Structure formats: structure tokens, C-alpha cells
Amino acid sequence: MRMQRVLIVTGGGSGIGAAVAAAGAAAGDRVVICGRRKEALDRVAAETGAEPRVCDVSSPDEVAGLVAGVVAAHGRLDGVVANAGTLRNGAVLDLSPEDWDATIKTNLTSVFLLARAALPHLIETKGSLVTVSSVAALRVPAGVAAYATSKAGLTMLTQTIAADYGPQGVRANVVCPGWIRTEMSDMEMALFGEPHGLTREEAYDEVTRLVPQRRAGSPDEAAAAIMWLLGPGASYVNGAVLSVDGGTALPDPGTVPFDFQVKPR
């Protein structure tokens, strides 16, 4: 019989985190979801059987307490999914220092805090860390300087963990989603689409027009990749950066005009 793993999923109140909670619970894992919104966590917990814990992942004390509490309650920790994130739009001249600090704190420093608390336990169980980065860490997007920088830093942080703690049995890998239909993406579609008179679906169609699969992904599709990286099927995968983007990063911008009519709005 398969041993029940104990997993922590940050940002578990919606989107990819909620989908990972559902997939983990369905596989027989004990999943602890955390975030700042109690109501959202409780809803996901009721739907999936996950255990909700309110935690601000940017607080060193709260993160340390989260990990210690999970290990005290369940006796072990086998996997961590660092999924919490925030997005503040703007190029460098548009961002305030507060925007920059909040983005780096939530998207990058929080994972350092989480890894620092969790690694001793992951070493003990030969466990796994999966961080949720973004295609924005691989290609330069316009107008999201803090977000893209934080996600690129997250990728390197994860790979340093893979290199430093791989000899002790820990695997650390990165998932880089493209457009996934989450609350955050829906808000982005509203910001992008409404000034142009586009509905949400029309906005998604527009932003995925150059994606080879011609659509946005679902949280379940991202969760499937994360669960694979957490599991024994990926036992020799360490430090990998797995794009879950429908091929978003593939097209060559220099040849796009041969297949599409590019014109300013």
C-alpha cells in the first residue's frame, strides 16, 4: 500500500494551488493548504479534504510556525509546493518602491523562508520541492518588471536548492506556467480586455493567439505537472524547469509577421 505523503501547498485558496490540493488528496496524500484568505482556504478544504492553515508566507515567524505545526501534527513532511504569488503591473518607471518590495517579498523571499523551514524535514524524508514560477521568467514580458524579475530569481533559487541539497536526497524543480485560467489571470484579462471592448473569453483568445495550442491552460493541467514532479516518476529529475505553457515560448518573434497581420491597436 502506498504511504500517505504529507504535502504543504502555499497559495492553496484558488487556482493552481487549489488544483494541486485536489490532485494530492485524490492520490491519497495529506495536503495542507495555506494562504491569507481563510474563507477561500475553507472552501477549498471542504471541496478537497485538504487541511487549511492561515499563513502569511512573507512572515518568517508564520512560515516557521506553519512548517513546525504540520510536522508536529503529521510527523513528517514529504513535499512542498511554493505557489503563493502576487502581480503588480508596471515597467520600472511605473513601479513604486513599495510595489517592488511587495512583489519580491511575496514571490521570492517567501520561498526562501519556506525552503529554510522545510529543508531539514525534506532531507529526512528524501522529499521534494516544486516552485511555481512563470513563463515570464523565460521570456521578457512588457510592463511587469517586478513580477518577471521575482520569477526569474525564483527559478535560480530553486536550482540552487537542487544543487546544494540534491546530495542529501532532496529534489527541487520549477514549473513555469503560461496563461492558466486562475483568478489572477481573469483579473489580467479584465485589465487588458475592457479598454478594448473585449469580453473575458475574447481577451483570452487574443492573448493566446500566438500560443501553438491556441488556448489558455487549466489549473488541473498545471497541477498534473506539479504532481508528477513531486512523485516517484520524476525520481531522477532535479533542478529542471518545466514549461506548462502550451508552447508559448516557442514562436520566433522575427517570423510572426509571416503568419499574422501585426498592427497597433
N, C-alpha and C positions, 0 to 999 in steps of 0.2 A: 504493500500500500504506500502511496506517495506521501511523504512527510509534508505536513502543513507548514508552509513558509509564513513568515511574518514580514509584511511589507509596510513601508511608510510612503505615502504619496502626498506631496505638497501641492497646493492649488487644487485640492480634490473636490471643490464645491461646484465645478462646472467643467464643460469642455473635455479636453484630453484627460485631465485628472480624474473626472467622474467616469470616463470610459475605461480608464485603467482600473479603477476601483471595481467596476462591474466585471471586467475580464478576469481580474485576480480572484474575486470572490467566486466566480463561476468555475475557476480552475481549482478551487479548494483552499486558496490562500487566506490567511487572516490579514485583512487590509485595514490599515489605519490611515484615514484621510485627515488632512489638516488645512486650515486656511483661517482667514479673519472673519468670515461671514458665517455665523452659527446657523442661521436659517438655511442657507444653501447647503452646508455640510449635513445638517439633519435630513434634508430632503434626499440627498444622495445616499445617506446611510439607510434611510427607510427603503429606498429602491434597490439597494445592492447588498445590504447586510454588512457594509463596511462600518468601522468604528470611528466616529467623528471626534476630533480634538481641535479646539480653537487654539491657534498659534500664529503669532506674527513672526514670520520667518526672517525678518530683518533684525530681530532682537536676539542677541547672544544668549541671554538668560532663558528666554522662552524656547528657543531651539534646543538648548541643552536639557531643559526640563521635559520637552516633548520626547526626545530620544530616551532619556533615562526612564520616563514614565512608561513608554512602550516596552522597554526591556524588562522593567520591573513587573509589568502586568503579564507579559507573554514569555519571558525567559530567554528571548533571543531576538535577533534582527538579521534577516536574510537578504533584504533588498530595499533600496531607496530609489524613488523616482522624484527627482527635483523638477517640478513642473510649474511652480509659482512664478508669475511674471507680470510685468506691467509695461505699458506702452505710452510714451509721451511724444507726440509728434513734434517735429521741428528740426531744421538744419541748425548748425552751430550758432548762428546769429539769432535764431528764433528761440533757443532754449535758455531758460534761466538756470543759474547755478543750482537752484532747488530742484528743477526738473532733472538735471543731470544726476545730482546726488541720489534722488529718489529712485531713478532707474537703475543706477549701478548697485545701490543697496539691495533692491528687490531682486534683480535679475542675476547678479553676480556674487555680491558679498554674502547673500543668504545661502548660496550653495557652498561657499567656503565654510560658513558656520555649521551647516548641516553635515558636510563631509567630516569636519573636525570632530563633531559629536558622534557621528555614526561609524567612522572607520574602525575604532577599536573593536566594535561588535561585528562589523563585516569581516574583519580579519579573522575573528574567532570562528565564524560560520563559513568562511570562504565565499562571502556574499558578493553582491553586485550593485553597482550604482548606475543609473541611467539618468542623464540630464536632458532636458528638453530645450534645445537651442532653437534655431530658425534658419531658413534659407537665407535670411538677412545676414547671417554670419558668413555666408559663402559668396554672395554677390552683393554689390553695393546698391542699396535702395536709396531713393531720393527722399529727403525730408524726415528721416528718423535716425539722426546721428547717434543719439544716446542709446537707443534700442539696439541698433546694429553693432555698436561698439561693445555693449554689455554682452550680447550674444556671442560675438567673436571671442571675447575674453572667457566666457563660459566654456566654449569649446576647448580652449587651451588649458583652462583649469582642469577640466575633466581628463584631458590627455596626460597632464602631469600626475594626476592621481593614478591613472592606469600604469604609467611608467614607474612611479615610486612605490606603489603598493601591489602591483602585479606579482612580484616575487613572494608576497605573503598570501597570495591566493585570491586577491580582490580583482574583480573586473570592473572597469568604468568605461562607459560608452555614451555616445551622443546621438540623439535623434534630431534632425533638422527638418521640421515640417514646413511645407509651403502653406498656401491658403487652406485652412481647415475651418469648417463651419462651427465656430465657437462664439460665445458671447462677445469676446474681444473683436473677432473678425466681423461679426454682424455690425458692431459699432463703427468699425472702419468702413464698411460698405455704406452705412448711412452718411458718414462724413464725406465720403467720396461721391456717392451717387446723388444725394439730394440736390446739390448745386447744379447738377446736370439733368435733373428731372428723371433720374433712374430709380426704379424700384430696387429692392434688395437683390432680387434674382437677376435683374438686368445688370446690376453692379458686379455681382459675382461672375456673370457671363463676360463682362468687359475685362475684369482683371485676370481672368484665366484664358483669355483669347489666344495667348501665345504658349500656354501650357500644353504640351503634347497630348495629355489626356482630356484637355478642353473642359475641365471642371475643377471645382474645389474638392478637397477630401473630406472625409467624415472623421469625427473623433475616434470612432471604432477602428478605422484604418490606421491611425497613428498609434492607438493603444495596442494593436496587434504587433506592430514592430517593437514597441517597448517591451511587451510581454515576452517576445522571442529573445530579445537581448538579456532579459532577466533570467531566462530559463536555461536548461541544460543543453538545448540545441545550439546555443551560442557559446559553449564552454571554452572555445579557443578564439573567441572574438574579444579583443581588448584594445581600447583606445580608438575604436572605429567611429567614423562619422557617417551615419546612415541618413541619407536624404529620403524623406517621405513627402514628396512634392509633385508627384505626377510628371516628373521630368522638367519642372520649372527652370532649373539651372542649365538645361541643355542647349537651348537655341543660341545661335550666334547673332548678336545684335547687328553686326555688319551686313548680314544677309536677310534680315527680317523684311526690308522693303521689297525684296523679290517676290514674297508671298503675300504681303499685306500692304494695303494702302495706308501709309502713315501720314497723318495730318494733324495740325494743332487743333485743340478744342476752342 
